[in-house]
Amino acid sequence: MSGGDDPYEESCEVVVIGGGASGLSLAYHLTAARAPGVTVIEAPDGPLRPPERTWCYWDEGTGDFDAVVCASFSRLRVHGTDGEALTVDPSPMRYRMIRSGPFERMVHHRLARSPGGRLLRATAGAVRPTPGGALVRCTAADGRRLTLRARHVFDSRPVRTLPPARTHLTQHFRGWFVRTAADRFDPSVADLMDFRVPQPRHGLAFGYVLPLAPNRALVEYTEFSRTPLPTEAYEAALARYCRDTLRLPSYTVESAEQGVIPMTDACFPRRSGPAVFRIGTAGGATRPATGYTFAAAQRQARRVAAALHRGRVAVPPPHGRRARAMDAVLLRALDTGRIDGPDFFTGLFRRVPPTRLLRFLDGATSPWEEAGIGLRTPVGPMLRTALELPFLPRRPHPVPRSGENRR
């Protein structure tokens, strides 16, 4: 069928733009709900296609993605700046780690088996609303142009401009997959925050260690601050962390990953046209105060699939109002220096039962539970910040350097 200046035009029910965690998760849940005609547009091999990356989340019992979980941790550990280690057991929850490669292959396989499902390797361009749907213009790796006419489009591509916000921080990191000559890691324990690293003048920094075997682990250096670092600064920080803190006498770096996650109280629009929706980080799925996205993307995708099955398409907010309000207070308090970041986070793990804390970080706690947690934080600085927020203007801020959310 001719499509004007484009030599090819095809019709489908649903188009998902982007093959990251959010786009693939939506495709997974749409095919599970037997939605017909799902097309996922992924960038072809080349500079636009991101390298393999890591996504983490916590869950209990069995889940949809057990077959592709590469590591699972029954205990979580936090190290304070004073060197004290706090290990908690969040049972029945476990912290799980997925690599993007196996996850992609699983979803691609489901698409191939779904009626009308397919994977299109192309670069998506403009999305234009039309009566009863939208047009998505694409360019294949060989330069061939294609227009997809869809009833519904879900776009997970990063936004070009962040919405105005009162606070703009970034979570930026670089990680090494290391192999040691001797066994040095406990595969049952994930080090979520190790504050024994030198702290920056603004924000906070921590190590993050996910063991894959007694002699293999993902070791990361992470900062919450306003500006990402050059790669060589992360490399130096990682080398110092492995040598001085983890005391690894001999290791080999097998691969690396790096990313930047926006931490902002901006309000991300979830709709850009009558039939065009934003999902993932672009649709506000990233939890502003932690950077975690994967679990929220699953909740959002399940609800989208259920709504589509009922014939009423909508992208629900991935986080509730109370969670967003509490995150806005915490981000502002961190940015102003009113609270000490390492002390704040180690205090939460020390004073709040671990299962309740993880539910709180997922936005699944009741108002009474949240009030109890709030009383275990620095009440004065947090209250002062909460009273100040309504009077602060929202300002635009440049999008941080591109990076794939590990969480």
ZICOR-V273606 format. One line per field, one symbol per residue. ss: DSSP state (H for helix, E for strand, - for the rest). psi: psi as a letter, one per 40 degrees, with the letter a starting at -180 (. if undefined). burial: I if it has 16 or more other C-alpha atoms within 10 Angstrom, else O. Layout:
# ZICOR-V273606
ss->???
psi->???
burial->???
This chain:
# ZICOR-V273606
ss->--E--E--EEEEEEEEE---HHHHHHHHHHHH-----EEEEE-----------EEEEEEE-----HHHEEEEE-EEEEE-----EEEE----EEEEEEEHHHHHHHHHHHHHH----EEEEEEEEEEEEE--EEEEEEEE----EEEEEEEEEEE------EEEE--EEEEEEEEEEEEE--------EEEEEE---------EEEEEEEEEE--EEEEEEEEEE-----HHHHHHHHHHHHHHH-----EEEEEEEEEEEEEE------EEE--EEE-HHHH----------HHHHHHHHHHHHHHHHH----------HHHHHHHHHHHHHHHH----HHHHHHHHHHH--HHHHHHHH-----HHHHHHHH----HHHHHHHHHHH-----EEE----------
psi->hifbehdhhiiidhhhhhfaddddddddddddefhifhhhhiiihadehiiiihhiiiiiaiidfddeheihheiiihhideehhhhiheheiihihhidddddddddddddehheiihhhihhbihhiiheaihhhihideehihhhhidhhhheiiidhiiiidhhiihiihihhihidiheiheehhhdhheeihhidhaiiiihhhhdideiihhihiihadhiiidddddddddddddddefhdhihhdiiiiihhhgifihhheheidehihiaddeedhhdedehdddddddddddddddddeeghihiheiidddddddddddddddeedihddddddddddehhddddddddefeiiddddddddeeigdddddddddddeehihiiiihihiihhe.
burial->OOOOOOOOIOOIIIIIIIIIIIIIIIIIIIIOOOIOIIIIIIIIOOOOOOOOIIIIIIIOOOOOOOOIIOIIIIIIIIIIIOOOOOIIIIOOIIIIIIIIOOIIOIIIOIIOOIOIIIIIIIIIOOIOIOOOIIIIIIIOOOOOIIIIIIIIIIIIIIOOOIIIIIIIIIIIIIIIIIIIOOOIIIIIIIIIIIIIIOOOOOIIIIIIIIIIOOIIIIIIIIIIIIIIOOOOOIIOIIOOIIOOOOOIOOIOOOOIIIIIIIIIIIOIOIIOIOIIIIIIIIIIIIIIIIIIIIIIIIIIIIIIIIOIOOOOIIIIIIIOOOIIOIIIIIIIIIIOOIIOIIOIIIIIIOOOOIIIIIIIIIIIIOOOOIOOIOOOIOOOOIOOIIOOOOOOOOOOIOIIOOIIIII
